Every structure is written in structure tokens, then in C-alpha cells.
Amino acid sequence: MGLFDIDDAKLQGFYHRAWLEANRGFVDPRKYPYLDHAITQYARTYGCTYDEALILAKTGKKLF
């Protein structure tokens, strides 16, 4: 695994960071470029949809 590879733990960490920046409220991934990029990269790497990767980031549950 490389330095810039995104796995489950990193994706959840990015979402947690955005959640804290949103004052523990609703997180719109498009407002946080690092989170949007991480979700997109995860979806491409693991062959899932953007929405499935976002659900994984939020809840930690894989739907694929």
C-alpha cells in the first residue's frame, strides 16, 4: 500500500475530519475537496459506486 492509497480506515478518518469541521452536523462531501477526492478514489479502486463509498465512510458498513 502506498502513501496516497485510500483504504477503509483512511476514508472513515477523512469523513470524521469533515464531520468535525462541520461542527458535528451534516457533511456535504462536495464542500470538502479532500473528502470528495478520497471517496472518488476509493470508488475507482474498489469498483463500487460513489454512494456506496460514502455510506462506508459514514457508517463503516460495506454494501458491496
N, C-alpha and C positions, 0 to 999 in steps of 0.2 A: 504494500500500500504506500502510495506516495504522500507527499506533504499536503497536496491540494485535493486529494481524493475525498469524496464525501461518503461517509457511512452513516449508519443509523444514529449513533451517538452524536456525531457532529451535527447532523441535521436537527436533532432534537435540541442540541445546545444553541444553535442559531435561532431556532424558534423561541426558546426560553429567553434569550437575549432581547429579541424583538418584543416579546411579551412584557419584559421589564421596562423597556423603553416606551412602551405604550401605556405605562402606569397600570400594569396588570389588567388591561382591558382588551378590547377586540384588536386583533392583529390583522392588518391588510398586508399581505406579502408584497404587493406592488409598491408599497411605501418604504420598504426596507430592501434596498438593492442586493445586499449580501444574502438575505434570506431567499429572495426570488431567484438569484443565481444558484444557490445551493439546492433549492427544490428542483429547478430545471436540470441541473447536472445530475442529481440523484435519479430523476425520472429517466434520463437518457441512458445512464449507466446500467440501471437495473431493469429497464424495459417496462416501466409502469407509466401510468398517466400522471399528469401534474397534480390532479386532485388526490390520487392515492398517495403520492409522496407528501402532500400537505397534511393529509389525515395521519400519516405516520409521524410527521413532525409534531402534530398536536397531541396525539393520544399514545403513540408508541405501538400501535397495533398495525400489523401488515394486512392489507386486504388482497394482496396478490400472491 
